[in-house]
Amino acid sequence: MDSKEEKKIVEDILNKRRLSYSIEILDVQGDKYTVRNNFGSTTVYIKKDDNYFLEEELE
């Protein structure tokens, strides 16, 4: 994944989840995105339709 594509995904997650902090992508597996926020926490988002859901929300 190039930096432009990564930036687009990060901005999409930030906007759709209405996050007030920065994130960086650590891993991508299909529609599953593992990200780390600027506090050091790691979160997994799953893209379903046009939204991003926490992995725990879908279980």
VENVENPE-V136248 format. One record per pair of residues at least 4 apart in sequence whose ideal C-beta (glycine too) atoms are under 8 Angstrom apart, sorted by sequence separation. I is the first residue (numbers start at 1). J is the second residue. If there is no record, write none. Layout:
BEGIN
I|J  I|J
END
This chain:
BEGIN
1|5  2|6  3|7  4|8  5|9  6|10  7|11  8|12  9|13  10|14  11|15  12|16  13|17  14|18  19|23  28|32  36|40  37|41  47|51  48|52  53|57  54|58  55|59  1|6  14|19  28|33  29|34  36|41  47|52  48|53  53|58  13|19  27|33  28|34  36|42  37|43  46|52  47|53  27|34  35|42  36|43  45|52  46|53  1|9  14|22  25|33  26|34  34|42  35|43  45|53  46|54  14|23  25|34  26|35  34|43  35|44  45|54  46|55  13|23  25|35  26|36  34|44  35|45  44|54  45|55  48|58  24|35  33|44  43|54  44|55  23|35  24|36  32|44  33|45  46|58  10|23  23|36  32|45  33|46  10|24  23|37  32|46  33|47  10|25  22|37  23|38  31|46  32|47  9|25  21|37  22|38  26|42  31|47  21|38  31|48  19|37  21|39  6|25  9|28  33|52  13|33  23|43  13|35  32|55  1|25  9|33  10|35  1|28  17|45  13|45  16|50  16|51  17|52  16|52  13|52  12|52
END
